[in-house]
């Protein structure tokens, strides 16, 4: 018999998608201001912006996968 997804997963999925879309929008807005700067600053920004989303996603996935008490 297949397992039903927990309530945490049902909460985390739309919350994670909405947060990711908001993060992308913010990153694109900030990127518009960074594009005229030195190439090293641009590279640093895009490296940080490309990795930073993984931190909240990591904790959201850990929370969603945790067994209920």
Order of alpha helices (4+ residues) and beta strands (2+ residues): alpha-alpha
